[in-house]
Amino acid sequence: MSTTTVGAMSRPDPEVRPAAKVYSAAFKAEVLAELDAAGSRAERGEIMRRRGLYSQLIAHWRGQRDRAGLEGLKDRKRGPKIYPGRVENQRLNARVVELEARLATAEELIEAQGKVSALLQQHNRKGAEPKRS
């Protein structure tokens, strides 16, 4: 993190933000178990300070755990959701593009074969005509 020095004091650069921490489901479960086993509020505060956690984050983790158990504590992939139908649709669209290219090539070959056939028929007609002297 970059810092700015003003006189004898230094402070964090407001333009640079630290990266968000990502905690594993196992870590979340371990911390929640430790906090649940703590007897007093002071013990819970000491655990959170030692681990660098805030009560709001702990409350969020408890909500996740209560809604969906250990599965709810797992990290969710950020960004747009990938639906199986969308993936299949993309695969099929790519296949359509490939088949259209093959069809265009086949149509060009058929057209060329037709032209060659017409030329051969024309050549055969000329060869079958009696020669004039």
Rosetta constraint file for C-alpha pairs under 8 A:
AtomPair CA 1 CA 12 HARMONIC 7.15 0.50
AtomPair CA 1 CA 13 HARMONIC 7.55 0.50
AtomPair CA 1 CA 16 HARMONIC 6.65 0.50
AtomPair CA 1 CA 17 HARMONIC 7.65 0.50
AtomPair CA 1 CA 18 HARMONIC 7.00 0.50
AtomPair CA 2 CA 12 HARMONIC 6.28 0.50
AtomPair CA 2 CA 13 HARMONIC 5.71 0.50
AtomPair CA 2 CA 16 HARMONIC 6.94 0.50
AtomPair CA 3 CA 10 HARMONIC 6.30 0.50
AtomPair CA 3 CA 11 HARMONIC 5.51 0.50
AtomPair CA 3 CA 12 HARMONIC 4.45 0.50
AtomPair CA 3 CA 13 HARMONIC 4.98 0.50
AtomPair CA 4 CA 10 HARMONIC 5.50 0.50
AtomPair CA 4 CA 11 HARMONIC 5.50 0.50
AtomPair CA 4 CA 12 HARMONIC 6.17 0.50
AtomPair CA 4 CA 13 HARMONIC 5.78 0.50
AtomPair CA 5 CA 9 HARMONIC 5.84 0.50
AtomPair CA 5 CA 10 HARMONIC 4.25 0.50
AtomPair CA 5 CA 11 HARMONIC 6.56 0.50
AtomPair CA 6 CA 10 HARMONIC 5.96 0.50
AtomPair CA 6 CA 11 HARMONIC 7.90 0.50
AtomPair CA 12 CA 16 HARMONIC 7.81 0.50
AtomPair CA 22 CA 75 HARMONIC 7.83 0.50
AtomPair CA 23 CA 27 HARMONIC 6.32 0.50
AtomPair CA 23 CA 28 HARMONIC 6.64 0.50
AtomPair CA 23 CA 75 HARMONIC 7.63 0.50
AtomPair CA 24 CA 28 HARMONIC 6.33 0.50
AtomPair CA 24 CA 73 HARMONIC 7.79 0.50
AtomPair CA 24 CA 74 HARMONIC 6.55 0.50
AtomPair CA 24 CA 75 HARMONIC 6.78 0.50
AtomPair CA 25 CA 29 HARMONIC 6.12 0.50
AtomPair CA 25 CA 70 HARMONIC 7.04 0.50
AtomPair CA 25 CA 71 HARMONIC 7.86 0.50
AtomPair CA 25 CA 73 HARMONIC 4.88 0.50
AtomPair CA 25 CA 74 HARMONIC 4.65 0.50
AtomPair CA 25 CA 75 HARMONIC 6.91 0.50
AtomPair CA 26 CA 30 HARMONIC 6.09 0.50
AtomPair CA 27 CA 31 HARMONIC 6.16 0.50
AtomPair CA 28 CA 32 HARMONIC 6.13 0.50
AtomPair CA 28 CA 61 HARMONIC 6.97 0.50
AtomPair CA 28 CA 73 HARMONIC 6.79 0.50
AtomPair CA 29 CA 33 HARMONIC 6.06 0.50
AtomPair CA 29 CA 70 HARMONIC 7.20 0.50
AtomPair CA 29 CA 73 HARMONIC 7.49 0.50
AtomPair CA 30 CA 34 HARMONIC 6.17 0.50
AtomPair CA 31 CA 35 HARMONIC 6.09 0.50
AtomPair CA 32 CA 36 HARMONIC 5.97 0.50
AtomPair CA 32 CA 58 HARMONIC 7.47 0.50
AtomPair CA 32 CA 61 HARMONIC 7.89 0.50
AtomPair CA 32 CA 62 HARMONIC 7.36 0.50
AtomPair CA 33 CA 37 HARMONIC 6.13 0.50
AtomPair CA 34 CA 38 HARMONIC 6.29 0.50
AtomPair CA 35 CA 44 HARMONIC 5.59 0.50
AtomPair CA 35 CA 47 HARMONIC 7.18 0.50
AtomPair CA 38 CA 43 HARMONIC 5.86 0.50
AtomPair CA 38 CA 44 HARMONIC 5.93 0.50
AtomPair CA 39 CA 43 HARMONIC 6.65 0.50
AtomPair CA 39 CA 44 HARMONIC 7.76 0.50
AtomPair CA 40 CA 44 HARMONIC 6.53 0.50
AtomPair CA 41 CA 45 HARMONIC 6.19 0.50
AtomPair CA 42 CA 46 HARMONIC 6.17 0.50
AtomPair CA 43 CA 47 HARMONIC 6.26 0.50
AtomPair CA 44 CA 48 HARMONIC 6.26 0.50
AtomPair CA 45 CA 49 HARMONIC 6.13 0.50
AtomPair CA 46 CA 50 HARMONIC 6.05 0.50
AtomPair CA 47 CA 51 HARMONIC 6.22 0.50
AtomPair CA 48 CA 52 HARMONIC 5.80 0.50
AtomPair CA 48 CA 53 HARMONIC 4.91 0.50
AtomPair CA 48 CA 54 HARMONIC 6.50 0.50
AtomPair CA 48 CA 55 HARMONIC 7.61 0.50
AtomPair CA 49 CA 53 HARMONIC 6.25 0.50
AtomPair CA 49 CA 54 HARMONIC 7.86 0.50
AtomPair CA 53 CA 57 HARMONIC 6.88 0.50
AtomPair CA 53 CA 58 HARMONIC 7.43 0.50
AtomPair CA 54 CA 58 HARMONIC 6.56 0.50
AtomPair CA 55 CA 59 HARMONIC 6.10 0.50
AtomPair CA 56 CA 60 HARMONIC 6.25 0.50
AtomPair CA 57 CA 61 HARMONIC 6.24 0.50
AtomPair CA 58 CA 62 HARMONIC 6.16 0.50
AtomPair CA 59 CA 63 HARMONIC 6.25 0.50
AtomPair CA 60 CA 64 HARMONIC 6.32 0.50
AtomPair CA 61 CA 65 HARMONIC 6.15 0.50
AtomPair CA 61 CA 73 HARMONIC 6.65 0.50
AtomPair CA 62 CA 66 HARMONIC 5.99 0.50
AtomPair CA 63 CA 67 HARMONIC 6.10 0.50
AtomPair CA 64 CA 68 HARMONIC 6.18 0.50
AtomPair CA 64 CA 69 HARMONIC 7.10 0.50
AtomPair CA 64 CA 72 HARMONIC 5.05 0.50
AtomPair CA 64 CA 73 HARMONIC 5.75 0.50
AtomPair CA 65 CA 69 HARMONIC 4.32 0.50
AtomPair CA 65 CA 70 HARMONIC 5.84 0.50
AtomPair CA 65 CA 71 HARMONIC 7.63 0.50
AtomPair CA 65 CA 72 HARMONIC 5.51 0.50
AtomPair CA 65 CA 73 HARMONIC 5.90 0.50
AtomPair CA 67 CA 72 HARMONIC 6.82 0.50
AtomPair CA 68 CA 72 HARMONIC 4.51 0.50
AtomPair CA 68 CA 73 HARMONIC 7.80 0.50
AtomPair CA 69 CA 73 HARMONIC 7.15 0.50
AtomPair CA 70 CA 74 HARMONIC 7.16 0.50
AtomPair CA 82 CA 86 HARMONIC 6.87 0.50
AtomPair CA 82 CA 87 HARMONIC 7.17 0.50
AtomPair CA 83 CA 87 HARMONIC 6.52 0.50
AtomPair CA 84 CA 88 HARMONIC 6.22 0.50
AtomPair CA 85 CA 89 HARMONIC 6.00 0.50
AtomPair CA 86 CA 90 HARMONIC 6.18 0.50
AtomPair CA 87 CA 91 HARMONIC 6.28 0.50
AtomPair CA 88 CA 92 HARMONIC 6.14 0.50
AtomPair CA 89 CA 93 HARMONIC 6.06 0.50
AtomPair CA 90 CA 94 HARMONIC 6.24 0.50
AtomPair CA 91 CA 95 HARMONIC 6.32 0.50
AtomPair CA 92 CA 96 HARMONIC 6.16 0.50
AtomPair CA 93 CA 97 HARMONIC 6.34 0.50
AtomPair CA 94 CA 98 HARMONIC 6.31 0.50
AtomPair CA 95 CA 99 HARMONIC 6.12 0.50
AtomPair CA 96 CA 100 HARMONIC 6.01 0.50
AtomPair CA 97 CA 101 HARMONIC 6.30 0.50
AtomPair CA 98 CA 102 HARMONIC 6.41 0.50
AtomPair CA 99 CA 103 HARMONIC 6.05 0.50
AtomPair CA 100 CA 104 HARMONIC 6.15 0.50
AtomPair CA 101 CA 105 HARMONIC 6.37 0.50
AtomPair CA 102 CA 106 HARMONIC 6.18 0.50
AtomPair CA 103 CA 107 HARMONIC 6.08 0.50
AtomPair CA 104 CA 108 HARMONIC 6.26 0.50
AtomPair CA 105 CA 109 HARMONIC 6.28 0.50
AtomPair CA 106 CA 110 HARMONIC 6.18 0.50
AtomPair CA 107 CA 111 HARMONIC 6.13 0.50
AtomPair CA 108 CA 112 HARMONIC 6.14 0.50
AtomPair CA 109 CA 113 HARMONIC 6.07 0.50
AtomPair CA 110 CA 114 HARMONIC 6.17 0.50
AtomPair CA 111 CA 115 HARMONIC 6.37 0.50
AtomPair CA 112 CA 116 HARMONIC 6.21 0.50
AtomPair CA 113 CA 117 HARMONIC 6.02 0.50
AtomPair CA 114 CA 118 HARMONIC 6.15 0.50
AtomPair CA 115 CA 119 HARMONIC 6.19 0.50
AtomPair CA 116 CA 120 HARMONIC 6.15 0.50
AtomPair CA 117 CA 121 HARMONIC 6.18 0.50
AtomPair CA 118 CA 122 HARMONIC 6.13 0.50
AtomPair CA 119 CA 123 HARMONIC 6.07 0.50
AtomPair CA 120 CA 124 HARMONIC 6.02 0.50
AtomPair CA 121 CA 125 HARMONIC 6.17 0.50
AtomPair CA 122 CA 126 HARMONIC 6.40 0.50
AtomPair CA 123 CA 127 HARMONIC 6.25 0.50
AtomPair CA 124 CA 128 HARMONIC 6.10 0.50
AtomPair CA 125 CA 129 HARMONIC 6.27 0.50
